Amino acid sequence: MKITIGEIARQAAVSKGTVSRVINGKSTVAETTRKNVLAVMKRLGYEPDPIARELSMRTKHTLGIWVGAGENRLSPYFNLIWRALLREMQVRATQVVELPEDISGVRTRFDVVLVFNSDGVDGRLEQLRERGVPAVLIGHHPGISCVAPDDMGGGRLAAHSLLSLGHRNLLHLTVECEVQWAQDRANGFTSVLAGSSLPGIRAATVKGEASVLGGYRLMRDAWRQGHRPTGVFCATDEIAVGALGALADLGVQVPGQVSVLGFDGLVELHPGLASVAQDIPAIAHQAVSLALAAIGKDTVHQTIVPVALIEGSTLGPAPKVS
């Protein structure tokens, strides 16, 4: 039986127009409604006619994506957000141009640019202003349309989660470079600890590389230097996976002796990993929506996408002091 838009609308309890707007990637649909319609489509096995959809949506606009030099293209997180962005633009039949790190010699026309918040954001945005090209940032920055996960809220969530489980001796493993997302996560985490009235809270921060190997070295070296945390908050899931490897080699039980909490929601990297999860599809959807809406307009819209705690098996109560 051929699945129709009407059947999807009936089962999702929305209008056929709403279903059509979701299929065509319109930004006027509430996020909860969009997810509900997509879930019904998936359950029913509905596949929109790609030719008809492209004909109805084809646009003359070209969207550029500018990654820049400071982004790790090999990281699992970058791979996921990159694929999510490409899917969004494919759904909307939007032409895409990936820009090189140095765009001074680029002559290709593009109507709007999605900028990853890596190195040299101010300089890169100024180059686009000189060209008269609007930009949308994946990250956050004053005076420009942007979308970012709630990194600071995620840091607060991590602190509250560890404290609620009785952890008072805490360790934060983060990156050496002063990137925005890492600073926000650290600021959220430390603000909760600083404002808490709970007695006996001790916290240390150590910095290194944002990788599995970096996390391994950070945890190993911190332990050898005498740190004995019961709760470890890692700035990324990759760091968390490395920290878990180091604790295993040190003979430390997780979560019996030490709980480990990551950030990003890449739990497929390690079975049972507890993490503060980003909504990557929602970030990609909002980023492309903001970019297309920015063409020919001076309005600024800044969107923060909520995060959520995944309570994996690496997170548990603090060990009782004998």
ABEGO torsion letter per residue (X at the ends): XBBBAAAAAAAAGBBAAAAAAAAAGBAABBAAAAAAAAAAAAAAGBBBBAAAAAAAABBABBBBBBAEAABBAABAAAAAAAAAAAAAAAAAGBBBBBBBABAAABABBBABBBBBBBBGAAAAAAAAAAAGBBBBBBEBBBGBBBBBBBAAAAAAAAAAAAAAAGBABBBBBBBABBBAAAAAAAAAAAAAAAABABBGBBBBBBBBBBBAAAAAAAAAAAAAAGBBBABBBBABAAAAAAAAAAAAAAGBBOAAABBBBBBGGBAAABBGBBBBBBBAAAAAAAAAAAAAAABGBABBBBBBBBBBBBBBAABBBBBBBX
